[in-house]
Amino acid sequence: MMVVSVIILARSRNLFAVVVLGGVYSFLMATVLVALDAVDVAMTEAAVGAGVSTVLLLGALHLCKSEEAKPAHRPWLPLAVSIGTGAVLVYGTLGLPAFSDPDSPIHAHVEQRYLNEVLRETSVPNVVTAVLASYRGYDTLGETTVVFTAGAGVIALLRRRKRQPVEDGQPTAAATAPAAGNPEDKA
């Protein structure tokens, strides 16, 4: 289902459908993460990816047209850059240890340190909470700041947009009068 949603998402020109399908994809990704026993990451993906991001994008979509503009030319250069970047990323994964290899560095060094030293170093009994709130505290703070800033930006954009009241097909005097604080309108 994820592959189907991505194909439809890539082919759609309706921005509302793209936002909704992005939320669906994010929710499907959260279910995959639950199946991989990464429940904490799945909850974050569902909340931020399927929830907050979808709401913010719908708010931004409220400010623009609902159809994507057709490109003036074929986007061959961006396609080539994307394929090249994907090839480099795939090449980079060839040197990684096999999935769930017990002799990989993360299982030999990092995992044991977290499990054995987390209570002494952080005084937090839950390992996942200790990693997110203590060891990766600045990273978590940065992620929270990005989501908050995006939300504040969308709210600021939505508040700037003023609706013009219409009576009998003509804007009212209040809608056509210049704003008191805008010096460009007075000139």
N, CA, C and O of each residue as an XYZ file, in Angstrom:
748
protein
N       0.822     -1.198      0.000
C       0.000      0.000      0.000
C       0.864      1.260      0.000
O       0.486      2.284     -0.570
N       2.041      1.171      0.653
C       2.915      2.337      0.686
C       3.400      2.678     -0.714
O       3.442      3.850     -1.087
N       3.763      1.671     -1.488
C       4.242      1.908     -2.848
C       3.136      2.521     -3.697
O       3.393      3.446     -4.468
N       1.920      2.024     -3.568
C       0.788      2.568     -4.325
C       0.548      4.019     -3.943
O       0.332      4.859     -4.817
N       0.582      4.328     -2.642
C       0.347      5.721     -2.225
C       1.450      6.639     -2.734
O       1.173      7.785     -3.086
N       2.695      6.166     -2.783
C       3.789      6.996     -3.293
C       3.628      7.232     -4.797
O       3.862      8.344     -5.272
N       3.235      6.215     -5.543
C       3.047      6.376     -6.988
C       1.920      7.359     -7.263
O       2.066      8.248     -8.102
N       0.808      7.212     -6.575
C      -0.307      8.149     -6.762
C       0.108      9.548     -6.325
O      -0.237     10.531     -6.981
N       0.837      9.644     -5.231
C       1.303     10.933     -4.718
C       2.193     11.632     -5.743
O       2.070     12.839     -5.953
N       3.086     10.879     -6.380
C       4.007     11.471     -7.349
C       3.295     11.889     -8.625
O       3.732     12.830     -9.286
N       2.220     11.221     -8.985
C       1.523     11.522    -10.234
C       0.438     12.595    -10.075
O      -0.004     13.166    -11.071
N       0.010     12.873     -8.861
C      -1.111     13.786     -8.637
C      -0.677     15.239     -8.772
O       0.419     15.613     -8.353
N      -1.547     16.052     -9.362
C      -1.299     17.483     -9.479
C      -2.207     18.271     -8.527
O      -2.039     19.479     -8.361
N      -3.158     17.591     -7.911
C      -4.034     18.228     -6.946
C      -3.318     18.265     -5.602
O      -3.036     17.219     -5.018
N      -3.026     19.459     -5.112
C      -2.216     19.604     -3.900
C      -2.932     19.096     -2.652
O      -2.287     18.615     -1.721
N      -4.264     19.198     -2.627
C      -5.009     18.659     -1.488
C      -4.828     17.149     -1.419
O      -4.609     16.594     -0.342
N      -4.921     16.482     -2.569
C      -4.719     15.029     -2.612
C      -3.298     14.667     -2.202
O      -3.089     13.654     -1.534
N      -2.322     15.477     -2.591
C      -0.931     15.218     -2.225
C      -0.759     15.308     -0.708
O      -0.086     14.465     -0.115
N      -1.352     16.309     -0.083
C      -1.232     16.465      1.375
C      -1.895     15.291      2.093
O      -1.331     14.738      3.038
N      -3.087     14.913      1.648
C      -3.798     13.806      2.289
C      -3.033     12.496      2.090
O      -2.886     11.718      3.033
N      -2.546     12.247      0.873
C      -1.775     11.030      0.622
C      -0.462     11.025      1.397
O       0.002      9.961      1.807
N       0.141     12.186      1.605
C       1.329     12.264      2.446
C       1.017     11.853      3.874
O       1.813     11.162      4.510
N      -0.129     12.269      4.379
C      -0.559     11.854      5.715
C      -0.832     10.362      5.780
O      -0.496      9.706      6.766
N      -1.445      9.820      4.721
C      -1.697      8.374      4.659
C      -0.380      7.607      4.649
O      -0.226      6.617      5.364
N       0.574      8.071      3.831
C       1.882      7.420      3.776
C       2.554      7.448      5.144
O       3.131      6.450      5.576
N       2.482      8.574      5.816
C       3.097      8.701      7.131
C       2.443      7.751      8.132
O       3.125      7.148      8.960
N       1.129      7.623      8.052
C       0.433      6.692      8.944
C       0.829      5.252      8.634
O       1.035      4.460      9.552
N       0.939      4.904      7.353
C       1.393      3.561      6.981
C       2.814      3.307      7.466
O       3.135      2.205      7.911
N       3.669      4.330      7.380
C       5.040      4.188      7.882
C       5.035      3.953      9.386
O       5.854      3.191      9.900
N       4.116      4.605     10.095
C       4.005      4.385     11.535
C       3.615      2.941     11.834
O       4.109      2.362     12.802
N       2.742      2.350     11.028
C       2.372      0.949     11.248
C       3.557      0.020     10.978
O       3.718     -0.988     11.665
N       4.382      0.348      9.990
C       5.586     -0.448      9.736
C       6.529     -0.358     10.926
O       7.121     -1.361     11.325
N       6.675      0.819     11.490
C       7.552      0.999     12.647
C       7.036      0.231     13.866
O       7.830     -0.264     14.665
N       5.716      0.130     14.013
C       5.153     -0.681     15.096
C       5.504     -2.141     14.870
O       5.857     -2.852     15.811
N       5.409     -2.592     13.621
C       5.753     -3.983     13.307
C       7.226     -4.267     13.572
O       7.594     -5.407     13.856
N       8.078     -3.238     13.480
C       9.507     -3.403     13.747
C       9.853     -3.190     15.227
O      11.026     -3.105     15.590
N       8.826     -3.104     16.074
C       8.988     -2.902     17.523
C       9.634     -1.567     17.867
O      10.321     -1.459     18.883
N       9.429     -0.568     17.053
C       9.898      0.785     17.358
C       8.677      1.653     17.661
O       8.368      2.599     16.937
N       7.995      1.304     18.749
C       6.721      1.947     19.069
C       6.895      3.432     19.355
O       6.035      4.231     18.984
N       7.985      3.818     20.006
C       8.192      5.228     20.310
C       8.373      6.046     19.035
O       7.842      7.151     18.924
N       9.121      5.507     18.073
C       9.306      6.198     16.799
C       7.994      6.207     16.012
O       7.681      7.183     15.330
N       7.226      5.111     16.110
C       5.937      5.042     15.417
C       4.968      6.092     15.949
O       4.241      6.717     15.178
N       4.958      6.286     17.268
C       4.074      7.305     17.841
C       4.483      8.697     17.381
O       3.627      9.534     17.094
N       5.771      8.947     17.311
C       6.248     10.242     16.831
C       5.884     10.436     15.371
O       5.438     11.516     14.982
N       6.068      9.408     14.559
C       5.724      9.494     13.132
C       4.236      9.749     12.946
O       3.844     10.563     12.111
N       3.411      9.062     13.715
C       1.962      9.259     13.602
C       1.565     10.659     14.048
O       0.736     11.306     13.409
N       2.151     11.124     15.140
C       1.775     12.442     15.662
C       2.289     13.569     14.782
O       1.540     14.482     14.434
N       3.565     13.508     14.421
C       4.165     14.605     13.661
C       3.889     14.446     12.171
O       3.443     15.389     11.518
N       4.151     13.260     11.629
C       4.004     13.049     10.190
C       2.567     13.058      9.727
O       2.201     13.818      8.831
N       1.742     12.207     10.340
C       0.347     12.105      9.909
C      -0.526     13.180     10.529
O      -1.559     13.537      9.963
N      -0.131     13.702     11.683
C      -0.969     14.679     12.361
C      -0.584     16.117     12.109
O      -1.223     16.812     11.319
N       0.463     16.563     12.782
C       0.849     17.976     12.756
C       1.238     18.428     11.348
O       0.791     19.481     10.893
N       2.056     17.652     10.664
C       2.494     18.048      9.323
C       1.321     18.176      8.366
O       1.269     19.111      7.566
N       0.377     17.240      8.444
C      -0.794     17.305      7.571
C      -1.609     18.560      7.857
O      -2.061     19.233      6.930
N      -1.796     18.875      9.122
C      -2.558     20.083      9.482
C      -1.828     21.341      9.005
O      -2.456     22.248      8.459
N      -0.518     21.404      9.205
C       0.246     22.575      8.763
C       0.216     22.726      7.250
O       0.069     23.837      6.740
N       0.354     21.620      6.529
C       0.313     21.702      5.065
C      -1.078     22.080      4.562
O      -1.201     22.811      3.579
N      -2.123     21.591      5.221
C      -3.471     22.007      4.833
C      -3.674     23.494      5.105
O      -4.337     24.181      4.328
N      -3.110     23.994      6.201
C      -3.183     25.433      6.478
C      -2.446     26.245      5.434
O      -2.929     27.291      5.000
N      -1.270     25.766      5.025
C      -0.522     26.465      3.977
C      -1.250     26.377      2.644
O      -1.234     27.325      1.859
N      -1.885     25.243      2.389
C      -2.632     25.064      1.142
C      -3.820     26.015      1.066
O      -4.247     26.409     -0.020
N      -4.345     26.374      2.223
C      -5.455     27.333      2.279
C      -5.048     28.683      1.676
O      -5.902     29.433      1.204
N      -3.751     28.991      1.691
C      -3.266     30.276      1.208
C      -2.937     30.276     -0.281
O      -2.675     31.341     -0.841
N      -2.940     29.147     -0.924
C      -2.544     29.112     -2.336
C      -3.545     28.314     -3.156
O      -4.571     27.864     -2.645
N      -3.233     28.148     -4.426
C      -4.125     27.427     -5.331
C      -4.103     25.936     -5.012
O      -3.163     25.430     -4.400
N      -5.161     25.242     -5.440
C      -5.245     23.823     -5.129
C      -4.631     22.947     -6.212
O      -4.527     21.735     -6.026
N      -4.230     23.513     -7.318
C      -3.596     22.747     -8.388
C      -2.152     23.189     -8.555
O      -1.856     24.383     -8.532
N      -1.256     22.231     -8.723
C       0.148     22.535     -8.959
C       0.307     23.117    -10.351
O      -0.290     22.613    -11.302
N       1.102     24.174    -10.487
C       1.353     24.775    -11.792
C       2.189     23.816    -12.634
O       3.095     23.159    -12.121
N       1.889     23.743    -13.898
C       2.656     22.883    -14.794
C       4.025     23.518    -15.037
O       4.115     24.729    -15.240
N       5.090     22.715    -15.018
C       6.421     23.278    -15.256
C       6.559     23.779    -16.686
O       5.951     23.239    -17.610
N       7.373     24.824    -16.852
C       7.574     25.406    -18.178
C       8.396     24.484    -19.075
O       8.304     24.566    -20.300
N       9.189     23.616    -18.478
C      10.036     22.693    -19.236
C      10.092     21.367    -18.496
O       9.633     21.260    -17.359
N      10.647     20.376    -19.136
C      10.792     19.066    -18.502
C      11.890     19.138    -17.432
O      12.979     19.644    -17.701
N      11.618     18.649    -16.255
C      12.601     18.753    -15.162
C      13.651     17.636    -15.211
O      13.723     16.818    -14.293
N      14.459     17.595    -16.265
C      15.457     16.529    -16.399
C      16.621     16.704    -15.431
O      17.120     15.715    -14.894
N      17.065     17.930    -15.197
C      18.182     18.148    -14.278
C      17.822     17.736    -12.847
O      18.602     17.018    -12.221
N      16.670     18.160    -12.299
C      16.312     17.688    -10.959
C      16.158     16.169    -10.891
O      16.498     15.551     -9.882
N      15.646     15.572    -11.962
C      15.518     14.116    -11.988
C      16.890     13.455    -11.944
O      17.089     12.480    -11.219
N      17.835     13.981    -12.716
C      19.188     13.417    -12.727
C      19.867     13.586    -11.366
O      20.555     12.678    -10.901
N      19.679     14.739    -10.731
C      20.260     14.965     -9.404
C      19.645     14.002     -8.386
O      20.358     13.455     -7.544
N      18.335     13.793     -8.457
C      17.668     12.876     -7.527
C      18.150     11.449     -7.715
O      18.411     10.745     -6.740
N      18.269     11.016     -8.972
C      18.744      9.660     -9.238
C      20.198      9.507     -8.794
O      20.569      8.481     -8.225
N      21.020     10.525     -9.055
C      22.416     10.479     -8.619
C      22.544     10.416     -7.109
O      23.352      9.651     -6.582
N      21.740     11.228     -6.400
C      21.763     11.217     -4.939
C      21.311      9.863     -4.404
O      21.900      9.335     -3.461
N      20.266      9.304     -5.006
C      19.804      7.979     -4.601
C      20.865      6.917     -4.822
O      21.044      6.037     -3.980
N      21.576      6.987     -5.953
C      22.638      6.019     -6.237
C      23.776      6.132     -5.221
O      24.314      5.117     -4.781
N      24.143      7.357     -4.848
C      25.198      7.550     -3.849
C      24.758      7.004     -2.492
O      25.559      6.394     -1.784
N      23.502      7.214     -2.126
C      23.003      6.695     -0.850
C      22.983      5.168     -0.834
O      23.357      4.548      0.161
N      22.548      4.569     -1.934
C      22.556      3.105     -2.014
C      23.986      2.585     -1.942
O      24.250      1.599     -1.253
N      24.907      3.232     -2.642
C      26.314      2.832     -2.588
C      26.857      2.938     -1.160
O      27.643      2.096     -0.726
N      26.437      3.967     -0.443
C      26.887      4.151      0.934
C      26.393      3.059      1.867
O      27.044      2.767      2.870
N      25.255      2.452      1.558
C      24.736      1.396      2.424
C      25.422      0.056      2.193
O      25.240     -0.863      2.991
N      26.198     -0.082      1.137
C      26.843     -1.363      0.854
C      27.883     -1.731      1.907
O      28.155     -2.913      2.114
N      28.464     -0.745      2.569
C      29.468     -1.015      3.585
C      28.901     -1.224      4.972
O      29.656     -1.482      5.909
N      27.592     -1.121      5.131
C      26.978     -1.303      6.450
C      26.905     -2.783      6.807
O      26.849     -3.630      5.917
N      26.905     -3.103      8.101
C      26.736     -4.505      8.486
C      25.329     -4.982      8.154
O      24.419     -4.175      7.968
N      25.159     -6.283      8.083
C      23.843     -6.855      7.776
C      22.838     -6.458      8.849
O      23.196     -6.229     10.005
N      21.581     -6.381      8.446
C      20.514     -5.998      9.375
C      20.459     -6.998     10.530
O      20.419     -8.207     10.300
N      20.457     -6.516     11.736
C      20.427     -7.269     12.991
C      21.635     -8.174     13.194
O      21.536     -9.213     13.847
N      22.771     -7.780     12.636
C      24.015     -8.520     12.855
C      24.454     -8.314     14.305
O      24.706     -7.176     14.702
N      24.553     -9.373     15.103
C      24.913     -9.190     16.524
C      26.344     -8.697     16.729
O      26.675     -8.210     17.811
N      27.196     -8.814     15.714
C      28.577     -8.352     15.852
C      28.798     -6.938     15.334
O      29.933     -6.463     15.290
N      27.710     -6.253     14.938
C      27.863     -4.888     14.420
C      28.277     -3.948     15.552
O      28.010     -4.233     16.720
N      28.924     -2.832     15.218
C      29.411     -1.914     16.268
C      28.318     -1.401     17.203
O      28.576     -1.189     18.388
N      27.113     -1.199     16.698
C      26.066     -0.665     17.579
C      25.696     -1.669     18.659
O      25.398     -1.286     19.790
N      25.713     -2.970     18.310
C      25.377     -3.984     19.310
C      26.563     -4.299     20.219
O      26.373     -4.708     21.365
N      27.765     -4.115     19.725
C      28.945     -4.446     20.518
C      29.324     -3.344     21.500
O      29.859     -3.629     22.571
N      29.052     -2.077     21.144
C      29.530     -0.978     21.987
C      28.398     -0.093     22.505
O      28.226      0.047     23.716
N      27.645      0.490     21.617
C      26.670      1.513     22.003
C      25.525      0.922     22.806
O      25.187      1.436     23.872
N      24.932     -0.136     22.316
C      23.771     -0.721     22.991
C      24.113     -1.147     24.415
O      23.354     -0.867     25.343
N      25.236     -1.814     24.597
C      25.617     -2.279     25.926
C      25.859     -1.113     26.887
O      25.513     -1.192     28.065
N      26.449     -0.042     26.381
C      26.704      1.121     27.233
C      25.393      1.751     27.689
O      25.233      2.082     28.864
N      24.453      1.917     26.756
C      23.170      2.498     27.143
C      22.445      1.623     28.159
O      21.945      2.120     29.168
N      22.389      0.331     27.894
C      21.653     -0.556     28.789
C      22.303     -0.665     30.169
O      21.600     -0.775     31.173
N      23.627     -0.635     30.229
C      24.318     -0.823     31.509
C      24.516      0.468     32.292
O      24.529      0.437     33.523
N      24.671      1.598     31.613
C      25.044      2.833     32.300
C      23.946      3.894     32.367
O      24.146      4.949     32.969
N      22.785      3.628     31.756
C      21.772      4.680     31.655
C      21.268      5.134     33.022
O      21.105      6.334     33.244
N      21.024      4.229     33.917
C      20.489      4.617     35.225
C      21.515      5.401     36.028
O      21.158      6.376     36.689
N      22.777      4.998     35.987
C      23.814      5.705     36.731
C      24.076      7.092     36.145
O      24.278      8.047     36.895
N      24.076      7.216     34.810
C      24.412      8.497     34.178
C      23.264      9.495     34.150
O      23.495     10.702     34.232
N      22.028      9.010     34.037
C      20.903      9.934     33.863
C      19.875      9.895     34.977
O      19.076     10.824     35.102
N      19.872      8.860     35.780
C      18.866      8.643     36.831
C      17.465      8.483     36.256
O      16.477      8.739     36.944
N      17.375      8.060     34.999
C      16.092      7.799     34.352
C      15.994      6.295     34.134
O      16.855      5.724     33.464
N      14.965      5.629     34.682
C      14.903      4.170     34.587
C      14.549      3.645     33.188
O      14.928      2.524     32.846
N      13.845      4.416     32.391
C      13.456      3.972     31.052
C      14.552      4.349     30.061
O      14.916      5.520     29.952
N      15.077      3.363     29.342
C      16.201      3.604     28.438
C      15.803      4.507     27.286
O      16.558      5.408     26.921
N      14.629      4.283     26.705
C      14.197      5.095     25.561
C      14.026      6.551     25.977
O      14.458      7.460     25.267
N      13.399      6.770     27.123
C      13.224      8.136     27.621
C      14.568      8.783     27.903
O      14.764      9.964     27.616
N      15.493      8.019     28.462
C      16.820      8.570     28.755
C      17.546      8.966     27.484
O      18.201     10.009     27.446
N      17.442      8.151     26.440
C      18.113      8.473     25.182
C      17.502      9.727     24.565
O      18.226     10.628     24.141
N      16.166      9.787     24.514
C      15.508     10.931     23.869
C      15.635     12.217     24.679
O      15.837     13.288     24.108
N      15.521     12.124     25.991
C      15.488     13.336     26.807
C      16.839     13.744     27.362
O      17.032     14.913     27.695
N      17.786     12.808     27.471
C      19.068     13.152     28.071
C      20.194     13.111     27.046
O      20.803     14.141     26.754
N      20.475     11.942     26.502
C      21.579     11.824     25.558
C      21.318     12.635     24.285
O      22.229     13.261     23.743
N      20.076     12.618     23.817
C      19.728     13.355     22.596
C      18.816     14.539     22.922
O      17.944     14.879     22.121
N      18.997     15.152     24.051
C      18.115     16.234     24.484
C      18.117     17.433     23.552
O      17.060     17.989     23.255
N      19.294     17.839     23.086
C      19.359     18.995     22.182
C      18.718     18.670     20.835
O      18.086     19.533     20.225
N      18.874     17.447     20.375
C      18.247     17.034     19.124
C      16.726     17.070     19.245
O      16.037     17.564     18.352
N      16.207     16.544     20.356
C      14.762     16.566     20.592
C      14.258     17.995     20.715
O      13.187     18.317     20.200
N      15.008     18.853     21.386
C      14.639     20.261     21.498
C      14.619     20.919     20.119
O      13.718     21.703     19.821
N      15.605     20.606     19.279
C      15.636     21.160     17.925
C      14.445     20.720     17.099
O      13.860     21.528     16.378
N      14.074     19.438     17.193
C      12.915     18.943     16.448
C      11.640     19.632     16.916
O      10.794     20.004     16.103
N      11.507     19.799     18.217
C      10.330     20.482     18.753
C      10.292     21.934     18.289
O       9.223     22.456     17.973
N      11.441     22.582     18.246
C      11.516     23.970     17.793
C      11.114     24.103     16.324
O      10.425     25.052     15.951
N      11.542     23.160     15.497
C      11.185     23.200     14.074
C       9.679     23.066     13.895
O       9.079     23.816     13.125
N       9.062     22.120     14.594
C       7.613     21.932     14.465
C       6.867     23.150     14.988
O       5.897     23.588     14.370
N       7.300     23.707     16.116
C       6.655     24.895     16.669
C       6.792     26.086     15.720
O       5.830     26.825     15.512
N       7.978     26.274     15.144
C       8.205     27.391     14.232
C       7.340     27.251     12.981
O       6.783     28.236     12.497
N       7.226     26.041     12.461
C       6.376     25.820     11.286
C       4.920     26.147     11.609
O       4.232     26.792     10.818
N       4.461     25.702     12.764
C       3.085     26.011     13.166
C       2.857     27.496     13.352
O       1.834     28.025     12.918
N       3.800     28.178     13.994
C       3.675     29.627     14.186
C       3.692     30.352     12.847
O       2.979     31.339     12.667
N       4.506     29.869     11.903
C       4.541     30.486     10.570
C       3.227     30.350      9.833
O       2.757     31.304      9.213
N       2.629     29.168      9.896
C       1.337     28.964      9.231
C       0.268     29.825      9.886
O      -0.554     30.424      9.192
N       0.269     29.896     11.206
C      -0.720     30.735     11.889
C      -0.526     32.203     11.522
O      -1.500     32.924     11.304
N       0.726     32.646     11.453
C       0.994     34.034     11.077
C       0.521     34.318      9.653
O      -0.037     35.383      9.385
N       0.738     33.379      8.746
C       0.270     33.571      7.365
C      -1.250     33.581      7.287
O      -1.828     34.378      6.548
N      -1.900     32.705      8.042
C      -3.361     32.663      8.025
C      -3.971     33.917      8.639
O      -5.035     34.356      8.204
N      -3.326     34.494      9.629
C      -3.867     35.699     10.254
C      -3.682     36.932      9.382
O      -4.464     37.877      9.480
N      -2.656     36.938      8.526
C      -2.422     38.094      7.647
C      -3.455     38.176      6.546
O      -3.752     39.264      6.053
N      -3.994     37.067      6.164
C      -4.962     37.047      5.065
C      -6.290     37.574      5.571
O      -6.908     36.984      6.457
N      -6.728     38.700      4.998
C      -7.974     39.325      5.430
C      -9.028     39.124      4.350
O      -8.764     39.273      3.157
N     -10.194     38.790      4.790
C     -11.306     38.609      3.863
C     -11.986     39.960      3.645
O     -12.157     40.748      4.576
N     -12.369     40.206      2.391
C     -13.055     41.447      2.070
C     -14.558     41.204      2.108
O     -15.071     40.376      1.355
N     -15.265     41.914      2.975
C     -16.716     41.761      2.990
C     -17.316     42.319      1.696
O     -16.869     43.347      1.187
N     -18.316     41.640      1.180
C     -18.934     42.040     -0.091
C     -20.414     42.262      0.139
O     -21.102     41.418      0.714
N     -20.897     43.414     -0.319
C     -22.321     43.711     -0.278
C     -22.764     44.077     -1.677
O     -22.215     45.001     -2.278
N     -23.731     43.379     -2.197
C     -24.283     43.630     -3.533
C     -23.197     43.576     -4.600
O     -23.246     44.340     -5.564
N     -22.234     42.701     -4.448
C     -21.193     42.551     -5.453
C     -20.080     43.582     -5.363
O     -19.116     43.492     -6.123
N     -20.172     44.568     -4.459
C     -19.152     45.604     -4.320
C     -18.517     45.505     -2.940
O     -19.227     45.307     -1.954
N     -17.183     45.640     -2.846
C     -16.548     45.648     -1.527
C     -17.028     46.844     -0.718
O     -17.304     47.906     -1.275
N     -17.126     46.671      0.593
C     -17.561     47.773      1.451
C     -16.437     48.784      1.600
O     -15.299     48.513      1.218
N     -16.753     49.950      2.156
C     -15.754     51.012      2.324
C     -14.640     50.563      3.261
O     -13.483     50.938      3.071
N     -14.978     49.763      4.272
C     -13.950     49.298      5.213
C     -12.968     48.363      4.515
O     -11.789     48.323      4.866
N     -13.450     47.614      3.530
C     -12.567     46.667      2.839
C     -11.663     47.369      1.844
O     -10.568     46.881      1.566
N     -12.092     48.512      1.294
C     -11.285     49.200      0.295
C     -10.420     50.291      0.894
O      -9.528     50.807      0.220
N     -10.665     50.661      2.163
C      -9.864     51.718      2.798
C      -8.472     51.197      3.092
O      -8.317     50.036      3.470
N      -7.430     52.048      2.922
C      -6.069     51.600      3.235
C      -5.891     51.388      4.726
O      -6.550     52.025      5.548
N      -4.988     50.481      5.056
C      -4.684     50.221      6.464
C      -4.007     51.442      7.063
O      -3.227     52.122      6.397
N      -4.316     51.718      8.344
C      -3.806     52.923      8.976
C      -2.288     52.891      9.155
O      -1.635     53.934      9.112
N      -1.722     51.690      9.356
C      -0.295     51.605      9.643
C       0.574     51.374      8.419
O       1.780     51.187      8.580
N       0.035     51.376      7.206
C       0.806     51.073      6.021
C       1.131     52.363      5.282
O       0.231     52.922      4.655
N       2.374     52.877      5.316
C       2.683     54.152      4.687
C       2.619     54.098      3.175
O       2.457     55.141      2.542
N       2.742     52.917      2.564
C       2.701     52.839      1.088
C       1.301     53.166      0.583
O       1.157     53.728     -0.502
N       0.257     52.821      1.359
C      -1.093     53.088      0.925
C      -1.441     54.561      0.998
O      -2.356     55.001      0.302
N      -0.742     55.348      1.822
C      -1.054     56.764      1.983
C      -0.467     57.606      0.857
O      -0.940     58.716      0.609
N       0.550     57.100      0.175
C       1.225     57.879     -0.855
C       0.406     57.987     -2.112
O       0.837     58.615     -3.079
